[in-house]
Amino acid sequence: MKKELALEGKIEKIKRALMELGDLRPGSLSVQTRKWGGEYGQLSYTHRGKGHTEYVPEENRKQVKQQIANYKKFRKLTQEWVGLGIELCKLKTKRGVEK
C-alpha cells in the first residue's frame, strides 16, 4: 500500500509538470546554407506517418527550439507515466484492487 501511494504521488507530479509545459511541437531544427550565401532555419518532423519540412525565420528560431524542447520533455514524462502506471497496476492486481 505504501508503494502504491508513492507511485500515485509520482504520477501526480508528472501530471502537474505536463500542465506547465506550454507550446510544443515535434521535430528537429537545423540551419541550412544557401549556395549563393546566407542561412535559413529548417524544421523537419513526422506527424501521422507523413514527413514535413518548414522554413523557420531567424527571429522565430528561439521559440521553435523551446517548442521542440517542450515536446521532448512531454515524451519523456509520458513514457515515465506509462512505466509508473504499469507498475501501479501490477501492485493493485496483486492485491485484487480495481480502480
N, C-alpha and C positions, 0 to 999 in steps of 0.2 A: 504494500500500500504506500509506503514511504517513497519507493522508487517511482511509482505511478504519479504521485504528486510532484516529484522533481521533474519528470518528463513533461507533465502538463504545464508546469511553470516555464520550462524551456520553450515549449510550443507557443505559449502566450507571449513570451519575449520576442520570438520570431515574428508573430503576427503584428506586434507593435512596430517592429523595425520595418516590416513591409509597408505599413501605413505611412511611414515617414519618407519613403524613397523619392517620390516626385516623378517627373517625366522620365521615361525610359524607352530605349529602342535597341534592337539587336544590331550586330554588325561590327565592322572594323573601319577605322578611318585612316586613310593613307594620303600622303602628299605625292601628287604626280607632277612630273616635269614635262613641259611642252617642248617640242623640237625647236621652236623659234624663241624659246626663253619664257621664263615665268613659271609659276607653280599654281596648282589648284588642289583643293581637297576633294577626295572621293570616298564616299561611304558605300560599302558593299555589305549586303546581308541577304539571307534567305528567309522568306516568310511563306508559309503554306506550300512548301516544296518548290517555290519559284525564286530564282535569283533576282536581286535588284541592285542597281547602282545609281547613286545620286551625286550630283555635284554639290559641294558644300563651300559656300563663300568663306573667305578667311575670317570675316567678322563673326561667323557662326560656329567656327571650329571648336572653341572652348565649350560652348553649350552642347554641341553634339558629343564631344568627349565625355561630358558629365552624364548625358543620357545613356551612353554606352556603358559607362561605369555603373550606373544605377541598374541597368539590365543585368550586368554580370553579378551584382550583389543580389538582385532578385532571384536569379538562377541558383546561386549558392544557398540562399536562405530557404528556397522552396525544396531543394534537394535535402537540406538538413531537416526540414519539417517532415518530409516523407519518411526519412530514416527514423526519426523520433516517433512518428506515428506508427510505423511498423512495430517498433519495439514496445510501444504502449499497448497496441492491440494484442500482441503476443502475451503480455503480462495479464491483460484483462481476460483473455481467452483461457489462460491457465487457471485463473480464479473463477471463471464461469460468469463473468460480468458482461452485460451488454449495455452499450451506451450509444 
